[in-house]
Amino acid sequence: MKQVSRRELLKSSAAFCLLRKLEEVPISGSAAIEESGQFLTFAGTNFVWRWSAKTDYFSILDQQGVMVAQGPIQPAVVVKAVGSNAARATCGTLQGRVVRGNRVDWTYSNVNGSARLSTTWRFDEHGVWVEPIFYHSSTVDDIVSVHYFAQGSAESVRVLLESNYLVLPGVCESEAISPIVNAYLNMDIRTSLGRAGTALTQQWGLPVHYFAGFRKPSMTSTDKVEEEENRTRAFCCGLTEVPSSEIFIEQKAGRSSVVFDYRGDLWGHLRGPGEFKLGAGVLWTFAPNYHEAIRKYYKRLLEGEVIPLKVNSPRKNAVLLAPQWCTWGEQISLHKEGSDLDQASLERFYGDLTASGLNAGMVSIDDGWEGKYGRLEHSAERLPRFEQFLDRLRADGLYIGLWAAFMRCQDPSDLGLSPHHMLRQVDGQP
């Protein structure tokens, strides 16, 4: 078996495409959408996109016309009348569509009664770009949320994006729940992408801007293996901008949707009548597997100049690539996590590491070194010789890592904050 170095392993990951020199593949704007009867079709290099006027659904197909994913074009907008607890998200009527080269504009009337909605998709040979929607309201309603790939009604929102499998980064901290979710599990849950605080205990610090999906390959004979390996079976669907909302993936009955949660009913910041730009731009990319689809997502963002190429200093790359040893395992095994971490334990951890002969390039000190979360200062009571300990690591030629939850504030008053600075509900309470 060929040995793979740490550097080679990191270079093979999707995230490392931000550091590598990418091939020059310009975004193409010349390819046009074909109109035929009730259908619109766009053929990319490795995918076919098709829309039906009868259903107002789009389909992503592979090179042989097999579906990879499909769902509705019209998003659902959930609103509440001011002062009411009853939410509604009634679907509008397709008023018209306009094809302009590689772009399509759809407009809908009678959304939530009298509102109008417009959405634009554009295409190039390597992907599909969905722009934010525009919502024109003539009533005094608060916008609660926007659901991509869903259909609204007076009672509820149906999530309708179909794919055999979803890939949800950071869906759970536990290895008992895989980030690869089979549609046949019929999960009924709303989860965020890469942050804690939802129905599952979710992993922190992982991508919050994309999800992926794929169709399981079905081969009937061994002579189709090579052909199957080159077929597009996977997609990545990710943001092209930072939304002014929470973002979730909702799963019900084996289908899913992307939810932009605004809660205008709590804050009153999206109250009609008026025109509102909602949701966010998203990009679809396609590949034989989801690893490559994710890599293409990053690559297209770079080529489209949505994000700049990130170039690290040599020192930063050295820190990133250094073999890291973290104290967390030892803290857990000796019940020294959180506020139980003390100076003697820290010294013992490092002594054991040194005696083991492990060639660590970085020592990462995990949860508990702070006196209070949010201050980014060590506990003077529990770790009175903390600075001297860090100096010892530096003298031994090691980099230092410190675990911190930067948005966690244990005592707001330490940072000059009070309840006056907090968001408030409609009753005035924080």
VEXDREN-2710 file (C-alpha; in Angstrom, 1 decimal):
% VEXDREN-2710
k/r/px/py/pz
1/MET/0.0/0.0/0.0
2/LYS/1.4/3.4/-1.0
3/GLN/2.2/5.7/1.9
4/VAL/0.5/9.1/1.9
5/SER/2.1/12.0/3.7
6/ARG/0.1/14.4/5.8
7/ARG/0.7/17.1/3.2
8/GLU/-0.6/14.9/0.4
9/LEU/-3.6/14.0/2.4
10/LEU/-4.6/17.6/3.0
11/LYS/-4.0/18.4/-0.6
12/SER/-6.5/15.8/-1.6
13/SER/-9.3/17.4/0.4
14/ALA/-12.0/19.8/-1.0
15/ALA/-10.9/22.6/1.3
16/PHE/-7.4/22.6/0.0
17/CYS/-8.6/23.6/-3.5
18/LEU/-8.5/27.2/-2.0
19/LEU/-4.7/26.8/-1.7
20/ARG/-3.9/25.1/-5.0
21/LYS/-3.3/26.6/-8.4
22/LEU/-6.5/25.9/-10.3
23/GLU/-6.8/25.2/-14.0
24/GLU/-8.1/28.1/-16.0
25/VAL/-11.7/27.3/-17.0
26/PRO/-13.6/30.5/-17.7
27/ILE/-17.3/30.9/-16.9
28/SER/-19.2/30.5/-20.1
29/GLY/-22.1/32.8/-20.9
30/SER/-22.5/31.8/-24.5
31/ALA/-24.5/28.6/-24.2
32/ALA/-28.2/29.1/-24.5
33/ILE/-31.3/27.5/-23.1
34/GLU/-33.4/25.5/-25.5
35/GLU/-37.2/26.0/-25.6
36/SER/-39.3/23.1/-26.8
37/GLY/-43.1/23.2/-26.1
38/GLN/-43.6/23.1/-22.4
39/PHE/-40.0/22.4/-21.6
40/LEU/-36.8/24.4/-21.1
41/THR/-33.5/22.5/-21.4
42/PHE/-29.9/23.4/-20.7
43/ALA/-27.1/20.9/-21.4
44/GLY/-23.8/21.4/-19.5
45/THR/-20.6/19.4/-19.9
46/ASN/-21.7/16.7/-17.5
47/PHE/-25.4/17.4/-16.7
48/VAL/-28.7/18.3/-18.2
49/TRP/-31.1/20.7/-16.5
50/ARG/-34.8/20.5/-17.5
51/TRP/-37.9/22.5/-16.5
52/SER/-41.5/21.6/-17.1
53/ALA/-44.1/24.4/-17.4
54/LYS/-46.8/21.9/-16.5
55/THR/-45.3/21.1/-13.0
56/ASP/-43.0/24.1/-12.5
57/TYR/-40.4/21.5/-11.5
58/PHE/-36.7/21.3/-12.5
59/SER/-34.8/18.1/-12.9
60/ILE/-31.0/17.5/-12.9
61/LEU/-30.2/14.6/-15.2
62/ASP/-27.0/12.7/-15.9
63/GLN/-25.5/12.1/-19.3
64/GLN/-27.9/9.2/-19.9
65/GLY/-31.0/11.1/-18.7
66/VAL/-31.3/9.5/-15.3
67/MET/-32.4/11.9/-12.5
68/VAL/-29.9/13.1/-9.9
69/ALA/-32.2/15.5/-8.2
70/GLN/-35.4/17.4/-8.8
71/GLY/-37.7/20.0/-7.1
72/PRO/-39.9/23.0/-7.6
73/ILE/-38.7/26.3/-8.9
74/GLN/-41.1/28.5/-6.9
75/PRO/-39.9/29.1/-3.3
76/ALA/-42.3/29.2/-0.4
77/VAL/-42.5/32.4/1.6
78/VAL/-44.0/32.1/5.1
79/VAL/-45.6/35.2/6.4
80/LYS/-47.7/36.3/9.4
81/ALA/-50.2/39.1/9.6
82/VAL/-49.0/41.6/12.2
83/GLY/-50.4/40.6/15.6
84/SER/-51.4/37.2/14.4
85/ASN/-49.9/33.8/15.3
86/ALA/-51.2/32.1/12.2
87/ALA/-48.6/31.6/9.5
88/ARG/-49.4/31.1/5.8
89/ALA/-47.3/30.3/2.7
90/THR/-49.8/29.9/-0.1
91/CYS/-48.3/29.1/-3.5
92/GLY/-48.6/31.6/-6.3
93/THR/-49.6/31.3/-9.9
94/LEU/-46.9/31.2/-12.6
95/GLN/-47.5/34.5/-14.4
96/GLY/-44.7/34.2/-17.0
97/ARG/-41.2/33.3/-17.8
98/VAL/-38.6/35.1/-19.9
99/VAL/-35.5/33.4/-21.4
100/ARG/-32.5/35.6/-22.0
101/GLY/-29.6/33.5/-23.4
102/ASN/-28.4/31.5/-20.5
103/ARG/-30.9/33.0/-18.0
104/VAL/-34.5/32.4/-17.1
105/ASP/-36.7/34.8/-15.1
106/TRP/-39.9/33.4/-13.5
107/THR/-42.6/35.6/-12.0
108/TYR/-45.5/34.5/-9.8
109/SER/-48.7/36.3/-8.8
110/ASN/-51.2/35.8/-6.0
111/VAL/-48.5/34.6/-3.6
112/ASN/-49.9/34.6/-0.1
113/GLY/-53.0/36.2/-1.5
114/SER/-51.8/39.3/-3.3
115/ALA/-48.0/39.3/-3.3
116/ARG/-45.7/38.9/-6.3
117/LEU/-42.5/36.9/-6.5
118/SER/-39.7/36.6/-9.0
119/THR/-36.7/34.3/-9.2
120/THR/-33.8/34.0/-11.7
121/TRP/-31.6/31.1/-12.6
122/ARG/-28.6/31.3/-14.9
123/PHE/-26.5/28.5/-16.4
124/ASP/-23.0/27.8/-17.6
125/GLU/-21.4/24.6/-18.8
126/HIS/-20.2/23.7/-15.3
127/GLY/-23.1/24.6/-13.1
128/VAL/-26.4/26.3/-12.3
129/TRP/-26.6/29.7/-10.4
130/VAL/-29.7/30.6/-8.5
131/GLU/-30.1/34.3/-7.6
132/PRO/-31.9/35.7/-4.5
133/ILE/-35.7/36.2/-4.9
134/PHE/-37.6/39.4/-4.9
135/TYR/-40.9/39.5/-3.0
136/HIS/-43.4/42.3/-3.5
137/SER/-45.9/42.6/-0.7
138/SER/-48.9/44.9/-0.6
139/THR/-50.1/43.8/2.9
140/VAL/-49.0/44.4/6.4
141/ASP/-47.3/41.0/6.9
142/ASP/-44.1/40.0/8.6
143/ILE/-41.8/37.6/6.7
144/VAL/-41.0/34.6/8.8
145/SER/-38.9/32.4/6.5
146/VAL/-38.2/31.5/2.8
147/HIS/-38.0/27.9/1.7
148/TYR/-36.1/26.9/-1.5
149/PHE/-37.3/23.7/-3.2
150/ALA/-40.6/23.7/-1.3
151/GLN/-44.3/24.3/-1.9
152/GLY/-46.4/26.4/0.5
153/SER/-50.1/26.2/1.4
154/ALA/-52.4/27.9/3.9
155/GLU/-51.5/25.3/6.5
156/SER/-47.9/24.2/6.0
157/VAL/-44.8/24.0/3.8
158/ARG/-44.0/20.8/1.9
159/VAL/-40.3/20.1/1.4
160/LEU/-39.8/18.7/-2.1
161/LEU/-36.2/18.4/-3.1
162/GLU/-35.7/14.8/-4.2
163/SER/-32.3/12.9/-4.0
164/ASN/-31.5/9.4/-2.9
165/TYR/-28.9/10.6/-0.4
166/LEU/-28.0/13.9/1.3
167/VAL/-24.5/14.8/2.6
168/LEU/-24.9/17.2/5.6
169/PRO/-21.6/18.4/7.1
170/GLY/-21.6/18.5/10.9
171/VAL/-25.1/17.0/11.2
172/CYS/-24.2/15.5/14.5
173/GLU/-21.2/15.3/16.9
174/SER/-21.8/11.6/17.4
175/GLU/-20.4/8.9/15.1
176/ALA/-23.7/7.1/15.6
177/ILE/-25.3/9.4/13.1
178/SER/-23.7/9.6/9.7
179/PRO/-23.5/12.9/7.7
180/ILE/-24.7/10.8/4.7
181/VAL/-28.5/10.5/5.1
182/ASN/-30.5/8.0/3.2
183/ALA/-33.8/9.4/1.9
184/TYR/-35.5/6.2/2.9
185/LEU/-34.9/7.0/6.6
186/ASN/-37.8/9.4/6.3
187/MET/-36.3/11.8/8.9
188/ASP/-38.5/14.6/10.1
189/ILE/-36.0/17.2/11.4
190/ARG/-34.6/20.7/10.8
191/THR/-30.8/21.0/11.2
192/SER/-28.3/23.7/10.6
193/LEU/-25.1/23.3/8.5
194/GLY/-22.1/23.1/10.9
195/ARG/-23.3/24.8/14.1
196/ALA/-24.8/23.7/17.4
197/GLY/-28.2/24.5/18.8
198/THR/-30.7/22.6/16.8
199/ALA/-32.6/19.3/17.4
200/LEU/-29.4/17.3/17.2
201/THR/-26.2/18.1/19.0
202/GLN/-24.4/19.2/15.9
203/GLN/-20.7/19.5/15.2
204/TRP/-19.1/23.0/15.4
205/GLY/-16.7/24.6/13.0
206/LEU/-17.7/22.7/9.9
207/PRO/-19.0/24.2/6.6
208/VAL/-22.1/26.2/7.1
209/HIS/-22.5/27.1/3.4
210/TYR/-23.2/24.0/1.4
211/PHE/-24.7/20.5/1.4
212/ALA/-24.4/17.7/-1.2
213/GLY/-26.4/14.8/-2.5
214/PHE/-26.1/11.8/-4.8
215/ARG/-27.8/8.9/-6.5
216/LYS/-26.6/5.5/-5.6
217/PRO/-25.1/3.8/-8.7
218/SER/-26.9/0.8/-10.1
219/MET/-24.8/-1.5/-12.2
220/THR/-26.4/-4.6/-13.9
221/SER/-23.1/-6.0/-15.2
222/THR/-19.4/-5.7/-14.7
223/ASP/-18.9/-4.3/-18.2
224/LYS/-20.6/-1.1/-17.1
225/VAL/-18.2/-0.3/-14.3
226/GLU/-16.1/2.2/-16.2
227/GLU/-19.1/3.9/-17.7
228/GLU/-20.7/4.3/-14.3
229/GLU/-17.6/5.7/-12.8
230/ASN/-17.7/8.6/-15.2
231/ARG/-21.4/9.4/-14.9
232/THR/-22.7/12.3/-13.0
233/ARG/-24.4/11.0/-9.9
234/ALA/-23.7/13.7/-7.3
235/PHE/-24.3/17.4/-6.8
236/CYS/-23.2/20.1/-4.4
237/CYS/-25.6/23.0/-3.6
238/GLY/-24.0/25.9/-1.8
239/LEU/-24.3/29.6/-1.0
240/THR/-22.7/32.3/-3.2
241/GLU/-23.2/35.0/-0.5
242/VAL/-23.8/35.3/3.2
243/PRO/-27.5/35.5/3.9
244/SER/-29.1/37.9/6.5
245/SER/-30.8/35.0/8.2
246/GLU/-30.3/31.6/9.8
247/ILE/-30.0/28.8/7.3
248/PHE/-31.3/25.2/7.8
249/ILE/-31.8/22.0/5.9
250/GLU/-35.3/20.6/6.5
251/GLN/-36.1/16.9/5.9
252/LYS/-39.5/15.3/5.8
253/ALA/-40.8/12.1/4.1
254/GLY/-37.5/11.5/2.4
255/ARG/-37.3/15.0/0.8
256/SER/-35.5/18.2/1.8
257/SER/-35.4/22.0/1.4
258/VAL/-33.2/24.9/2.3
259/VAL/-34.7/27.3/4.9
260/PHE/-33.8/30.9/5.4
261/ASP/-35.2/31.7/8.8
262/TYR/-35.8/35.5/9.3
263/ARG/-38.4/35.6/12.1
264/GLY/-39.7/39.0/11.0
265/ASP/-42.6/38.3/13.3
266/LEU/-40.3/38.6/16.3
267/TRP/-38.1/41.5/15.2
268/GLY/-40.4/43.5/12.8
269/HIS/-37.5/44.1/10.4
270/LEU/-39.2/42.6/7.3
271/ARG/-42.7/44.0/7.4
272/GLY/-44.8/44.8/4.4
273/PRO/-46.0/46.5/2.3
274/GLY/-42.8/46.7/0.2
275/GLU/-40.3/44.9/-1.9
276/PHE/-37.8/42.6/-0.3
277/LYS/-34.7/40.7/-1.5
278/LEU/-34.8/37.4/0.2
279/GLY/-33.0/34.1/0.4
280/ALA/-29.5/34.0/-1.1
281/GLY/-27.7/33.1/-4.2
282/VAL/-26.8/29.4/-4.5
283/LEU/-24.7/27.4/-6.9
284/TRP/-25.2/23.8/-8.1
285/THR/-22.2/21.8/-9.3
286/PHE/-22.1/18.2/-10.5
287/ALA/-19.7/15.3/-10.6
288/PRO/-19.5/11.5/-10.4
289/ASN/-19.2/11.7/-6.6
290/TYR/-19.9/14.2/-3.9
291/HIS/-16.3/14.8/-3.0
292/GLU/-15.6/16.1/-6.5
293/ALA/-18.9/18.0/-6.6
294/ILE/-17.9/19.9/-3.5
295/ARG/-14.4/20.6/-5.0
296/LYS/-16.1/22.0/-8.1
297/TYR/-18.3/24.2/-6.0
298/TYR/-15.3/25.9/-4.5
299/LYS/-13.6/26.0/-7.8
300/ARG/-16.5/27.8/-9.5
301/LEU/-16.7/30.3/-6.7
302/LEU/-13.1/31.1/-7.3
303/GLU/-13.4/31.3/-11.1
304/GLY/-16.5/33.4/-10.9
305/GLU/-14.6/35.8/-8.5
306/VAL/-17.3/35.2/-5.9
307/ILE/-14.5/34.5/-3.4
308/PRO/-10.8/35.4/-3.6
309/LEU/-8.0/32.9/-3.8
310/LYS/-6.8/32.5/-0.2
311/VAL/-3.0/32.6/0.0
312/ASN/-1.4/31.7/3.3
313/SER/2.0/32.8/4.5
314/PRO/4.7/30.0/4.7
315/ARG/4.5/30.2/8.5
316/LYS/0.8/29.7/8.5
317/ASN/1.0/26.7/6.2
318/ALA/3.7/25.3/8.5
319/VAL/1.3/25.7/11.5
320/LEU/-1.6/24.2/9.6
321/LEU/0.4/21.1/8.5
322/ALA/2.1/20.5/11.8
323/PRO/1.2/17.2/13.5
324/GLN/-1.1/18.3/16.3
325/TRP/-1.6/16.7/19.8
326/CYS/-4.7/17.8/21.7
327/THR/-5.3/17.6/25.4
328/TRP/-9.0/16.8/25.1
329/GLY/-8.6/13.0/25.2
330/GLU/-6.6/13.2/28.4
331/GLN/-8.9/15.7/29.9
332/ILE/-11.9/13.4/29.4
333/SER/-10.1/10.3/30.6
334/LEU/-9.0/12.0/33.8
335/HIS/-12.2/14.1/34.3
336/LYS/-10.3/17.3/33.8
337/GLU/-12.5/19.0/31.2
338/GLY/-13.9/22.4/31.5
339/SER/-13.5/24.2/34.8
340/ASP/-11.7/21.1/36.3
341/LEU/-8.6/21.7/34.2
342/ASP/-5.8/22.8/36.5
343/GLN/-2.1/23.4/36.3
344/ALA/-1.0/20.1/37.7
345/SER/-3.0/18.2/35.0
346/LEU/-1.7/20.4/32.2
347/GLU/1.9/19.7/33.3
348/ARG/1.2/16.0/33.6
349/PHE/-0.3/15.9/30.1
350/TYR/2.8/17.4/28.6
351/GLY/5.1/15.3/30.6
352/ASP/3.4/12.1/29.4
353/LEU/3.4/13.4/25.8
354/THR/7.2/14.1/26.0
355/ALA/7.9/10.6/27.5
356/SER/5.8/8.9/24.8
357/GLY/8.2/10.0/22.1
358/LEU/5.4/11.2/19.9
359/ASN/6.7/13.8/17.5
360/ALA/4.0/16.5/17.8
361/GLY/4.5/19.8/16.0
362/MET/1.7/21.6/17.9
363/VAL/0.2/21.1/21.4
364/SER/-3.5/22.2/21.4
365/ILE/-5.0/23.0/24.9
366/ASP/-8.7/22.3/24.8
367/ASP/-11.7/23.5/26.8
368/GLY/-11.1/24.9/30.2
369/TRP/-8.1/27.1/30.0
370/GLU/-10.2/30.3/30.0
371/GLY/-11.4/31.8/33.3
372/LYS/-14.7/32.6/31.7
373/TYR/-15.9/31.9/28.1
374/GLY/-15.6/35.0/25.9
375/ARG/-12.7/36.7/27.8
376/LEU/-9.9/34.8/26.0
377/GLU/-7.9/35.0/29.2
378/HIS/-6.6/32.0/31.2
379/SER/-7.9/31.2/34.6
380/ALA/-5.4/32.7/37.1
381/GLU/-6.8/30.6/39.9
382/ARG/-6.6/27.1/38.3
383/LEU/-3.7/27.9/35.9
384/PRO/-1.3/30.2/37.9
385/ARG/1.7/29.3/35.7
386/PHE/0.0/29.2/32.4
387/GLU/2.2/31.8/30.7
388/GLN/5.4/29.9/31.9
389/PHE/3.9/26.7/30.5
390/LEU/3.4/28.3/27.1
391/ASP/6.9/29.6/27.2
392/ARG/8.1/26.0/27.8
393/LEU/6.3/24.7/24.8
394/ARG/7.7/27.5/22.6
395/ALA/11.2/26.7/23.9
396/ASP/10.7/23.1/22.9
397/GLY/10.0/24.2/19.4
398/LEU/6.2/23.6/19.4
399/TYR/3.4/25.6/18.1
400/ILE/0.5/26.3/20.5
401/GLY/-3.2/25.9/19.9
402/LEU/-5.9/27.2/22.2
403/TRP/-9.5/25.9/21.8
404/ALA/-12.0/28.8/22.0
405/ALA/-15.7/29.3/21.2
406/PHE/-15.4/32.9/20.0
407/MET/-19.1/33.7/20.0
408/ARG/-19.7/32.2/23.5
409/CYS/-20.0/34.8/26.2
410/GLN/-20.3/33.5/29.7
411/ASP/-20.8/36.8/31.4
412/PRO/-21.8/39.7/29.1
413/SER/-21.1/42.3/31.8
414/ASP/-17.3/41.4/31.5
415/LEU/-17.5/42.7/27.9
416/GLY/-19.5/45.8/28.8
417/LEU/-22.8/44.3/27.7
418/SER/-26.2/44.2/29.4
419/PRO/-29.7/43.0/28.6
420/HIS/-30.2/46.4/26.9
421/HIS/-27.9/45.2/24.1
422/MET/-29.8/41.9/23.4
423/LEU/-32.3/41.2/20.8
424/ARG/-35.9/41.5/22.0
425/GLN/-39.1/39.7/21.3
426/VAL/-42.3/41.4/20.5
427/ASP/-43.2/41.7/24.2
428/GLY/-39.9/43.6/24.9
429/GLN/-38.2/40.8/26.7
430/PRO/-34.7/39.6/25.7
END
